[in-house]
Amino acid sequence: MDIPETETPTSIEEIVNAKENWLVVLSKNPVRQGEILRIQTINDNETIQYEVTDLSGRQYKKGNGKDVDTTGLAPGIYLLLVSEGQTKQCASLKFILL
């Protein structure tokens, strides 16, 4: 049985905002507790704000920049809400903390 190829990302590591042609990739997913989760975008000069929440929406971290320190987070599944300051583009990505 052949599995059809699609243009839709199936990984929990990336999301494309097709309307704005914006790509956000998380490196190191899953990540171990205490390691840095790195946000990568197409343009290195973007001003990135992030928020880490659990699946129920409880906020655990908030900050600026492309590095998210996972120190202090318990193992589990989290959402990373990412936005770009000037264009107001945003994405939400799921990551796993081991």
C-alpha angles and dihedrals in degrees: 000000000000120000111219117238117236137191090227117104110243098183123097086223100074144033131185122210095210094189092061098024091236122154124199120184129183116213118211103026114190094038130190121240110274095022125115119257108210123211113210124192134176094252114053091200096064119122105233127198120187140188127194116210136165120242091272091056100255108150118232104166138011129182153124129266137044100281120081116193110215094197110129096023119118118230112274145087119309139178120231112205109200128188135175115227104220104035095032091226113159141186137178121216133183121228135181123225115204 
